[in-house]
Amino acid sequence: MRVRRGGMAVIVLTLMLMATSANALSIRLTDGGANTVTIGDNGVGDINPAAGAVTYIGSVGAFTTNVSTGLSHPILGSLDYPRLELNSVDVTSGSSGTSKLYIYLTDTGFTGAFSSFQAAIGGTTGGTVKYSTYFDAANTDFAMSTVLTEELYSGLAFSDVNTASALGLDVPYSLTQALEITHNGHASTSFDAELAPVPEPGTFLLLGVGFLGLAVYGRRRVRA
């Protein structure tokens, strides 16, 4: 009886480990030097207990205040329909000098095949923000082998949407968002960035048919 219970415990532990490693959602903050923090979903340093969300609060080099959250499935999208969202507030308190912070959000194992992706961002900055997105057909976390979009923003407020073709995409694959923040002296940056597939024309057609069906059904009920 004890042997059976022990065997069951091993099986349960194995299944738990498999479930944990199935979602490779991870966030990384680095100043490009010795100061680097990498946190996996529900891993050490993740203060968000929800699956599909990873949050870091702390300092990274000259960036003394950082509150960064990355979202993926099952909170946003799914393996068949990938969606990544990265939002962060980042502050430097130094009085002089140029400081950089790189923030990455990655997830692997996506299986939905799409011909193009859309990268959206909005926020404010006292410096500059470069927003880049990537996919990797080798399904490697934090891989930046194939660029989807890349834009540089400056000024107090910014917002933008860019669309890119996903030529060469093969399943399974990984997606990565990359933000490069540059401050001169004391400054702050906040942003919300999302990466998701561009809906195919057939999707819009199906939605239109669905709304039309609801309208017809509603009229019939009113007449009845």
C-alpha positions, 0 to 999 in steps of 0.5 A: 500500500505504501509503495502504491501511495509513493508511486502516486505521489511521484506521478502527481509531482511529475504532472505538476512539473509538466503543468508548470513548465508547459507555460514558459511565460517569463519577464526579464529586466536588465540594464545591459550590464551586471544588473539583470532579473529574470522571472518565470510565471509563478517562479521566484520573484513573481509576486502575482500568483495567477497563472498567465501573469508575472509581476516584478517590483524592484530596482534594476541598476539606475532604475530605482523603481520598476513595476512590470507585469506581463500577461499571456494565456490563460489570462489573455489568448491561448496557444491557438490565439497568442496574445502578449501584454506588457505594462510597466512603470520605470523611474530613474532617480539619478541627477545626471548621466544616461541610463538604459533599461531593457524589458522583455516578455516572452512565451513559447509553445504557440500553435496558431498559424497567422499571416500577420501580427499587430503591435500596439503601444501607448504611454508617456516618457521623459526619455525615449522608448523603443518597442520591438516584437519578434517571433522565433520558429525554433520556439526558444524563449527570449529569442529575437531571431525574426523581427516583426515590428520596431519603432522608436518613440519620444516626447511626453505622450505616445501611442502607435499601432504597427502591423507586420507579416509573419513570413516563415512562421512555423509551429510551435513558435515563441513570441517576444516583446522588447522595450528599450528605455533611455533616460537622462538623469531623473525621469519616468516612463510608463507604457502598455504594449500588446502583441496579437495576431491580425484577425483574418478577413474571414473572422470579420465576416463571421462576426458580421454574420453573427451580429446580423443573426442576433439582430434578426432574432431580436426583431422576431422576438419584438414582433412576437 
